[in-house]
Amino acid sequence: MCIPAYPRTSCCVDMPDLRLVIVEILGKRAVIHQRCNAFSLIELLAAVTLVATLAALLAPAFTGLVQRSRADTDMHNLARALNYAHLEALGRGQGVQVLPSDSTQGWVGELDVEAADTVLLRKVPAMSHGAKVIAPGLGAIVFNSLGGLAQADKAVITYELGSVTRSLAVCLNGRVVQGNAC
């Protein structure tokens, strides 16, 4: 608790063991000092400076966290679409392919999962804004009627978003794995 040190001023002095009101006699008159319940301007500025400094230090870490989260979501969506196509090829006994909906956007835009008779089975949402997908020589990933890849070698897709890089491989047997190893 604090009371003004001098009458009619706002300077406070800490006074332990005092309750709400103190009566002090100066000469012939009584002066009543009430408790101060406020922060000084310096305390307020120090608190604002501390909060601003912490926010400036944490902003880059938060940005990296958001990029990693978006990269994981995009790669899981792609892996789910590829696994779905693999299972549909096995279940239908015919080829199923995963290909970009719009060839100008490539693998970053929406993806289509189509059966061999060009029946659209599923649409996969587009990747995050600013993402870059590298899929050399892959116009489509085609699964044969046995669920394996119809091409001669594994398919590798690399995803980049800012400083985050992820890879996904589709093995010859149709298995989808994170990274490049089959």
C-alpha positions in Angstrom: 0.0 0.0 0.0 1.2 3.5 -0.7 0.3 7.0 0.4 1.3 10.3 -0.9 4.5 11.5 0.7 3.5 15.1 0.7 0.0 16.5 0.9 -1.7 17.4 -2.3 0.8 15.6 -4.5 0.7 12.3 -6.3 4.1 10.9 -5.2 3.7 7.7 -3.4 5.8 6.2 -0.6 5.3 2.5 0.4 3.8 2.2 3.9 3.3 -1.4 5.1 0.7 -2.2 7.8 -1.6 0.7 6.8 -5.1 0.1 5.9 -7.2 2.4 3.8 -7.0 5.8 5.4 -4.4 7.4 7.6 -5.0 10.5 9.5 -2.1 12.8 10.1 -2.1 15.9 12.1 0.0 18.8 10.8 -0.2 21.7 13.1 -3.9 22.4 13.8 -5.5 20.7 10.8 -5.9 17.0 9.9 -5.0 15.8 6.5 -6.5 12.6 5.2 -4.3 10.6 2.8 -5.9 7.8 0.7 -4.3 4.8 -0.8 -2.9 5.1 -4.4 -4.2 2.5 -6.8 -2.5 3.3 -10.0 0.6 2.5 -12.1 3.0 5.2 -12.9 3.7 6.1 -16.5 7.2 4.6 -16.3 5.8 1.3 -15.1 3.3 1.2 -17.9 6.0 2.0 -20.5 8.3 -0.7 -19.1 5.5 -3.3 -19.4 4.6 -2.3 -23.0 8.3 -2.4 -24.0 8.7 -5.9 -22.5 5.6 -7.2 -24.3 6.8 -5.7 -27.6 10.3 -7.2 -27.2 8.9 -10.7 -26.5 6.5 -10.4 -29.5 9.4 -9.4 -31.8 11.5 -12.4 -30.6 8.7 -14.9 -31.0 7.3 -13.8 -34.4 10.0 -15.7 -36.5 9.5 -18.9 -34.6 5.8 -18.7 -35.1 6.2 -18.2 -38.8 8.4 -21.3 -39.1 5.8 -23.2 -37.1 3.0 -22.2 -39.4 5.1 -23.2 -42.5 5.9 -26.6 -41.1 2.2 -27.1 -40.2 1.1 -26.2 -43.8 3.8 -28.4 -45.3 2.7 -31.4 -43.2 -1.0 -30.8 -44.1 -0.2 -30.5 -47.8 2.0 -33.7 -47.8 -0.6 -35.7 -45.9 -3.3 -34.6 -48.3 -1.2 -35.8 -51.2 -0.2 -39.1 -49.5 -3.9 -39.7 -48.7 -4.9 -39.1 -52.4 -2.1 -41.5 -53.6 -3.1 -44.2 -51.1 -6.8 -43.8 -52.1 -5.8 -44.2 -55.8 -3.7 -47.3 -54.9 -6.7 -48.9 -53.0 -9.2 -48.0 -55.7 -7.0 -49.6 -58.3 -6.9 -52.8 -56.2 -10.6 -52.7 -55.5 -11.8 -52.0 -59.1 -9.2 -54.2 -60.8 -8.4 -51.4 -63.2 -5.9 -48.6 -63.5 -6.4 -45.4 -61.5 -4.4 -42.2 -61.9 -3.6 -39.1 -59.9 -3.0 -36.0 -62.1 -3.2 -32.2 -61.8 -6.6 -30.8 -62.6 -5.1 -27.8 -64.5 -1.9 -28.6 -66.3 -0.8 -24.9 -66.1 -0.7 -25.0 -62.3 1.0 -28.5 -62.2 1.1 -30.4 -58.9 0.5 -27.3 -56.8 -3.1 -26.8 -57.9 -6.0 -29.2 -57.4 -5.4 -32.9 -58.1 -7.9 -35.4 -59.7 -8.1 -39.0 -58.9 -9.5 -40.7 -62.0 -10.3 -44.3 -62.9 -9.1 -45.7 -66.2 -12.4 -44.8 -67.9 -11.8 -41.1 -66.9 -14.4 -41.2 -64.2 -13.5 -38.6 -61.5 -13.3 -40.4 -58.2 -12.0 -37.6 -56.0 -10.7 -34.0 -56.0 -7.7 -33.1 -53.8 -7.5 -29.5 -52.6 -4.7 -27.3 -53.9 -1.4 -26.8 -52.0 -0.7 -23.8 -49.7 -0.1 -20.5 -51.4 3.6 -20.1 -52.1 4.3 -23.8 -52.2 6.5 -25.3 -54.9 6.2 -28.9 -55.9 9.0 -30.6 -57.9 7.9 -33.8 -59.7 10.4 -34.4 -62.6 8.8 -36.2 -65.5 5.5 -36.8 -63.8 2.5 -35.7 -65.7 0.4 -38.3 -63.8 1.0 -41.1 -61.3 -0.8 -44.2 -62.7 -1.5 -47.3 -60.6 -2.2 -50.6 -62.5 -4.9 -53.1 -61.8 -2.7 -54.8 -59.2 -2.2 -51.5 -57.3 1.4 -51.1 -58.3 2.9 -48.3 -60.4 2.5 -48.6 -64.1 5.8 -46.9 -64.8 9.3 -48.4 -64.7 10.7 -46.5 -61.7 9.5 -45.1 -58.4 7.9 -41.6 -58.4 9.4 -39.0 -56.2 7.7 -35.7 -55.4 9.5 -32.9 -53.5 7.6 -30.1 -51.7 9.1 -26.8 -50.7 7.4 -24.0 -48.7 9.8 -21.3 -47.5 12.6 -23.1 -45.6 10.6 -26.3 -45.3 11.3 -29.2 -47.6 9.4 -32.6 -47.7 9.7 -35.6 -50.0 7.2 -38.3 -50.9 7.9 -41.4 -52.9 5.6 -43.9 -54.5 7.3 -47.3 -54.7 6.8 -49.8 -57.6 4.5 -51.9 -55.5 2.2 -48.8 -54.9 3.3 -48.1 -51.4 3.5 -44.4 -50.5 6.3 -43.4 -48.1 7.7 -40.1 -46.6 11.2 -39.4 -47.9 12.9 -40.9 -51.0 13.5 -44.5 -49.7 11.4 -47.4 -50.9 
